[in-house]
Amino acid sequence: MFDNLTDRLSNTLKKIKGQGRLTEDNIKETLREVRVALLEADVALPVVTDFIDRVKAGALGQEVQSSLTPGQSLIKLVQAELIKVMGEANEGLNLRMNPPAIILMAGLQGAGKTTTVAKLGRWLKENQKKKVGVVSADVYRPAAIKQLEMLAGELDLEFFPSDISQKPVDIANSAIEAARKKFLDVVIIDTAGRLHIDDEMMGEIKELHAAIQPIETLFVVDSMTGQDAAVTAKAFNDALPLTGVILTKADGDARGGAALSIRHITGKPIKFIGVGEKTSALEPFYPDRLASRILGMGDMLSLIEEIEQKVDKEKAEKLARKIQKGKSFDLEDFREQLLQMQNMGGVNTLLDKLPGIHAVPTEMKNQINDKMLARQIAVINSMTMQERRFPDLIKGNRKKRIAAGCGQELHDVNRLLKQFLMMQKMMKKFKTGNMANMMRGIKNNVRAFRR
């Protein structure tokens, strides 16, 4: 996510970081490169102009000029302005009303609206402990109704049936009434999308909004459309009282123009960001954390939260007790770690949040992906339980049998065993005596990077 922008900004700001004195000339040159980087990221021109003006004013101010590390102060200033552009802080959903709280989802066709309805339902259920119902008022696309029904079934959300012969207002009112009888906390209403903004579409959704009076009206927009996403959001906001935006497909957006343009142009907060195809791949939008990621500083807070929410704590504690007792970390333990990583959204989702990951060569990053994860799990699944418990048994003929059993090459088995040995060595440091030193080292590395 935002790879191109991160690379450009990191390289530009690195040049000035070590300079002992800021002058008008080197500030001008640095900000010229920052401006180009933002424009290449498809950030809207008014946003870029305003951003550069504010950073320039701050850079020429007394606080930065008199700093002992003016170059680093400038980087902090850029980070602070990035946060301001995206909205200062996360703005959560307002569900303070007599249940059910009604959330209306709007957007163009192809933005991922129906999938986002399911993702949001799952997020509310798992993180807010809400009883959630969903309904599709898209009477133009029968497949959308079926798609939402299937997703609701997978996620154990209450699904209210609808039919293309019904009017959207009748569908919504019927679902809300049924939700009241079932004592649900939230009802999320999916609406029809169009290939472009038109009067008919706006008239229909305005009528629906007036009839149901939702507490949240969220605009779902594809982040890969860049600054066009902000323009479309503004058009919807002019017609509807939007309360926020959900950015989808951010995992495929290497530029970041939408995230940096929407708040400035619409005045509406980005409330969530979609970071993958899985129904778990929806995150609250934190401007400060995203600014850190854009500048290559990672997002350790989100990573820690994700680990706490998605890791099986019982299994993690069992492994920790095993290691602390001096027992060896084996291939069955390694398999469990790989499965946990898969459950957390895959390798790329985790890597994106690590500080300094942008500095890793692209070829190396491309080798670490979810397909590789699945292949590694397949190799271990091809082993007997005895081989998993006692990896030293795995020699020549056993390796050939394991490779044939999972349809892979011998070098794939050797690569997995090499990675396992590295992991095994690292796990030895988790013994009680070394834990404190290890944690201290991690903290120091993060602090050093942020400095």
DODOKOL-931515 format. One record per residue: residue in one letter; x, y, z negated of N, C-alpha, C in turn. Coordinates in steps of 0.2 Angstrom, whole numbers, plus 5000, padded with zeros to 4 digits. Example, Ala and Ser with C-alpha at 12.3 -4.5 7.8 and 13.67 -1.06 7.14 Angstrom:
<sites>
a506649724961506249784961506649844961s506449894965506849954964506450004961
</sites>
This chain:
<sites>
m500449945000500050005000500450065000f500350115005500750175005501450165006d501650115010502350095010502750155014n502450175020502850225024502950295020l502450315016502450375012502950365006t502950315003503350294998504150305000d504250265006504950265008505150335010r504750375013504950445015505050495009l504550485005504650534999505250514994s505350444993505850424989506550444992n506650434999507250455002507350535002t506850565003506850645002507050664996l506750644991506850664984507450644981k507750584983508350554981508950604982k508850634988509450684990509450744985i508950764983508950824978509050804971k508950744969508950724962509550734959g510150724962510750734959511050804959q510750844962511050914963510950954957g511550984955511551024949511151094949r511051114955510651184955510251184961l509651204960509151214965509151284968t509151294975509151354978508551364982e508451424985507851424989507951384995d508551384998508751345004508551265003n508851234998508751164997508051144995i507751194991507051184990506651184997k506751235001506451245007506551175011e507151155012507251095016506951035013t506951025007506650965004505850965005l505551025004504851035005504651025012r505051045016504951035024504850965025e505350925022505350845023504750815020v504550845014503950815010503350835015r503250895017502750915022502650865028v503150845031503150805037502950735034a503250715029503050645026502250645025l501950695022501250695020500850695027l501050735032500750745038500750675042e501350645041501350575045500950525041a500850535035500350485031499650505032d499550555037498850565039498450605033v498750645029498450685024498250745028a497650765026497350825029497750885029l497750925034498250985034498051035028p497451055027497351095021497551075014v497551005014497850975007498550985007v498850965013499650975013499851045012t499551095015499751165014499651185007d499151165004498951184997499451154992f499651084994500151054989500751084990i501051094996501751124997501751194993d501251234994501251294991501351294983r500951244980500951244973501651214971v501951164974502551134972503151194973k503051224979503551284980503551334974a502951354972502951404967503151374960g503051314959503351284953504051274953a504351254959505051244960505451304959l505151364961505551424960505451454953g504951424949504851454943505451444938q505351474932505951484927506051414924e505451374923505551314919505951264923v505851254930506251204934506951234935q507051304936507751324938508151324932s507951334926508351334920508451264917s508151214920508251144917508951114918l509151074914509751044914509850994920t509250964922509250924928508650954933p508851004937508351034941508050984946g508450944949508250894954507750854952q507850824946507350774943506750814940s506850874938506250914937505750934943l506050934949505650944955505250884956i505650824955505250764956504650754952k504750774945504150774941503650824943l503850874946503350924948502950894954v503250864959502950834964502450784962q502650744957502250694954501650724951a501750774947501150814944500650834949e500950864954500450894959500150834963l500450784964500050724967499450704963i499650704956499050684952498450734952k498650794953498150844953497750844960v498050824965497750814972497250764971m497450704968496950644967496450654962g496550704957495950704952496150704945e496750714943497050714936496950644933a496350624932496250564928495650514931n495650454929495150414931494450434928e493950434933493250454931492850384932g492650364926492250294926491550304928l491150254929490450254931490050284925n489550324926489050344921488450304921l488450264916487850214915487450224909r487450294907487150314901486350334903m485950284903485250294904484850224902n484250234902483850174900483950124905p484150064903484250014909483649994912p483749974919484349964922484650024925a485250034925485650094928485650074935i485450124940485450114947486050144950i486350104954486950124958486750114965l486850164969486650164976487350174980m487450124985488050124989487850144996a488250194998488150225005488850215009g488850215016489450215020489250195027l489850205031489750185038489850105039q489650085044489650005046490449995046g490549935043491249905044491749935038a491449975034491849995028491949945023g491649895023491649845018491149855012k490549885014490149905009489849845005t489549795009489249735006489749695001t490349685003490849654999490949694993t491049764994491149804988490549804983v489949794985489449784980489549724976a489749664979489849604975490449614970k491049654973491649664969491449704963l491049764964490849804959490449764954g489949724956489549684952489949644947r490449604950490949564946491349604941w491549664943491949704939491549724933l490949744934490449764928490349714924k490249654927490049594923490649574918e491249574921491849544918492149594913n492149664915492549714911492049754907q491449764909490949804905490449754901k490449694903490049644900489249664901k489149684907488449704910488149644913k487449644912487049594916486849634923v487149604928487049644935486649614940g486249654943485849624949486049664955v485949624961486149664967485549644972v485449694977484949694982485249724988s485049694994485149735001484549765004a484649825005484149865008484349885016d484749835018484949845025484549805029v484049835032483449795036483649795043y484249815045484449815052484949755053r485249725048485749675049485549615044p485149565046485049515042485649475039a486149475043486749445040487049475034a486849545033487149575027486749555021i486049535022485649515016485949445014k486049395019486349335018487049335015q487449375017488149385015488049405007l487649455005487649474998487349414994e486849374997486549324993487149274991m487549254996488049204995488549234990l488749294991489249324986488949324979a488349344978488049344972487949274969g487849224973487849154970488549134968e489049154971489749134969489949164963l489649234962489849274956489349264950d488849224951488349224946488049294944l487849334950487549394949486749384951e486349414948485649414949485549444956f485249404961485149424968484349434969f484149484971483449504973483349494980p482949444983482849434990482549494993s482649505000482349565004482249535011d481949575015481749545021481749605026i481949595033481949645037481349675039s480749645037480149675038479949725033q480249735028480149775022480449845024k480249895020480549965020481049965015p481650005016482150005011481850035004v481450075004481150104998480750054994d480350014998480049954994480449904992i481049884995481449834993481849864987a482049924986482349954980481949954974n481349974975480849984970480649914967s480549864971480349794969480949764965a481549774967482149754964482249784957i482149854957482249884950481649864945e481049854948480549824943480649754941a480949714945481149644943481749644938a482149694939482749694935482549714928r482049764927481749784921481449724917k481049684921480749624918481349574915k481849574919482449524917482949554912f482749614910483249654905483949654908l484049674914484649684917484949754915d485649764915485949824913486049864919v486149834925486349874931486049844937v485849884942485549864948486049894954i486349864958486749894963486349884970i486249934974485849934980486249944986d486349894990486749904996486249935002t486549975006486150015011486450005018a486050015023486250005030486750055032g487250025035487850065038487650085045r488050135048487950145055488650155058l488750145065489450155068489650235067h489150275066489350345066488750385062i488950445059488450475056487850505060d487250495059486750515063486150535058d485650575061485150605058484650555055e484550505059484150445057484350415050m485050395051485350365045485250405039m485450475039485450515034484750525031g484250535036483550545033483350485029e483550425032483250365028483550355021i484250365021484550365014484350415009k484250475012483950535008483350515005e482850485009482250465007482250415001l482750365002482850314997483150344991h483650384991483850414985483350454981a482950494985482450534981481950484978a481750424981481250384978481550344972i482250324971482450284966482850324961q483050384963483450434958484050394955p484550364958485150334956485550374951i485850344946486250374941486950384945e487150334949487750344953487650334960t487850374965487850364972488550364974l488750304976489450294978489550294986f490050324988490150324996490750274997v490650225000491150175002491450185009v492150195008492450215015493150175016d493250165022493850125024494450175023s494950155019495550205018495950205024m495950155029496350145034496150205040t495550235039495350285043495750355042g496150355037496550415035496150475033q496350535036495950595034495250595036d495150555042494450545044493950525038a494250485034493850455028493550515024a494050565023493850625019493350665023v493350675029492850705033492250675033t492150605034491550575034491250575027a491650575021491450575015491150645014k491450695016491150765016490450775019a490350745025489750745028489150705024f489350655021488850615017488750665011n489250695008489150735002488750795003d488750815009488350875011487550855011a487450795013486750765014486550735007l486950705003486750664997487150694991p486850694985487250714979487750654977l488250644981488750594979489050604972t489150544968489450554962490150524962g490350494968491050464968491150424974v491750404975491950374981492350304979i492250254983492650194983493050184989l493650184989494150174994494250094995t494050075001494249995003494849985007k495049925008495649905012496249945011a496349965004496950005003497549965003d497549895003498049845004498349845011g497949865016498149875022498349945025d498349995020498450065022499150075020a499650085025500350095023500450175023r499850215024499950285025499750325018g499150315017498850345010498550415011g498350435018498050495019497350505016a496950445016496250455013496350465005a496750435002496750434994497050504993l497450534997497650604995497250664998s496750645002496350695005495650705002i495350645000494650644998494450694993r494850694987494650734981494650814983h495150834987495250904989494650924993i494450884998494050905003493250895001t493150844997492450834995492250864988g492850864984492750884977492450824972k492450764975492150704972492750654970p492650624964493150584962493150514966i493750484967493850414969493750374963k493250334962493150294956493450224956f493550194962493750124963494150124969i494650074969495050064975495049984977g494849964983494949894985495649884987v495949824984496649814986496649744989g496149714992496249644994495549624996e495549564999494849535001494549494996k494849474991494549434986494049474981t493549444979493049484975493349514968s493949484966494249514960494749574962a494749594969495249644971494949714971l494649734965494449804965494649834958e495049894959495349924953495049994952p494950014945494850084944495350124947f495150184949495650224952495950274947y496650264946497050304941497450354945p497350414946497850454950498550454947d498650454941499350454938499650394940r499350334940499650274941499850274949l499350294953499450294960500050344962a500050394959500650444960501250414959s501350374953501950334952502150284957r501650254960501750204965501950234971i501650294973501850324979502550354979l502850374973503450394972503950334971g503750274971504150214970504350194963m503950224958504050214951503650154949g503250124953502850064951502250084947d501950034944501350044940501249994935m501749994930501749944925501149934921l500849994919500249994915499649944918s499549954925499049914928499249844929l499949834930500149764930500049724923i500149764918500049734911499349724910e498949764912498249754911497949694915e498249694921497949634925498249574922i498849564920499049504917498649484911e498449534906498049524900497349504902q497049524907496449504909496349444913k496849424917496849364921497249304919v497749314915498149254913497749214908d497749154909497449104904497849114897k497649144892498049154886498149094883e497749044883497848984879498448944882k498448944889498948904892499648944891a499649014891500249054891500549044884e500049044879500349034872500648964871k500248914874500548844874501248834877l501348874882502048874886502548904881a502348964878502749004874502948964868r502548924865502648884859503148824861k503048794867503448744870504148774870i504248824874504948854875505248874868q504948904864505248924857505448864853k505148804854505348744851505948714854g506148744859506748724863506648664868k506048654870505848604875505948634882s506148594886506348614893505748634897f505748694901505248714906505348674912d504748634913504748584919504348604925l504348564930503948584936503248584935e502948554931502248554929502048624926d502548654922502448724919502548774925f503048754929503148804935502548804940r502248744941501648744945501048784942e501048784935500448824931500548894932q501248914932501348984933501249014940l501348964945501148984952500448994953l500048944950499348944950499049014947q499349024941499149094937499249154942m499849154945499949204950499449214955q499249154958498749154963498049174961n497949164955497249184952497249254951m497849284950497849364949497849404955g497749364961497749404967498249394972g498749354970499349344974499949384973v500449364976501149394975501149464977n500849484983500949554985500549604981t500049584978499649624973500049644967l500449594965500949604959501549644961l501849624967502449664969502349734970d501749754972501549824974501649864968k501549834962501549874956502249884952l502749844955503449844952503849904953p504149934948504549994950505149974955g505250014960505850004964505749954970i505149924970505049874975505049904982h504949964983505049994990505749994992a506249984988506949984989507149914992v506749864991506949794993506849795000p507349765004507249765011506649725013t506349755019505649735021505649655023e506249635026506349565028506249515022m506549545016506549505010505849505007k505449565007504849565005504349525009n504449515015504049475020504049405018q504649385015504749315014504349295007i504149345003503849334997503049344998n502749295000502049315001501549254999d500949265000500449214997500449145000k500649145007500749085010501349045007m501849075005502449045002502249014996l501749054992501549024985501148964986a500648964991500248904993500748844995r501248854998501748805001502048774995q502348814990502648794984502248754980i501548774979501148734975501048664978a500948664985500848604989501448554988v502048584987502648534986502648504979i502448544974502448514968501848464967n501248474970500748434970500948364974s501448364978501648304981502048264977m502248284971502748254966502348204962t502648154959502248114954502348154947m501948144942501948174936502648164932q502948104933503548094930504048134933e504048154940504548194943504448264941r503848284940503748354937503948364930r503948314926504148314919504948314919f505248274924505948264923506248274930p506348344932506548364938507248334941d507648314936508248284938508248224942l507648184941507548124945507448134953i507348204955507248214962507848214966k508048164969508648154973508448144980g508948124984508848114991508148084994n508048014993507447984995506748014992r506848034986506248064983506048134986k506548164988506448234991506148224998k506348175002506048155008505348135008r505148095003504448075002504048135000i504248174996503948234994503748285000a504248295004504248335010503648305014a503748245016503248205020502548215017g502448205011501848205007501448265008c501848325008501448395009501548425016g501848385020501948405027502448465028q502948465024503448515025504148485026e504648535027505348515028505648495022l506248465023506648445017506948515014h507148565018507348625015506848665011d506248655013505648685008505648655001v505848595001505848554994506448584991n507048584994507648614991507548684989r507248724993507148794991506748804985l506148764984505748764978506148744972l506548694973506948664967507448714965k507748754969508248804968507848864964q507248884966506948934963506648914956f506548844955506348824949506948824944l507548814946508148814942508248884939m508148934944508249004942507749024936m507048994937506549014933506648974926q506948914926507148874920507648914916k508148944920508648984916508349044913m507949074916507649134913507249114907m506849064908506449044902506849024896k507449004896507848994890507949054886k507949114890508049184886507449194882f506849164883506249174879506249144872k506749104871506849084864506849134859t506649124853506549174848507149224847g507749194847508349234846508449284852n508249274858508449314863507849364866m507249344863506649384865506649454864a506949474858506949554857507449584862n508049554863508549584868508249584875m507849534877507549534883507049584884m506649594879506149654880506449714880r506949724876507349794875507649804882g507949754885508249764892507749794897i507149754897506649774902506349844901k506249864894506049934893506649984895n507249974894507750014896507850024903n507749974907507749974914507150014917v506550014914506050054916506150124914r506450144908506550214906507050244911a507650204913508150224917507850244924f507450204926507150214933506750274933r506350284928505950344928506350404927r506950404924507350464923507650484930
</sites>
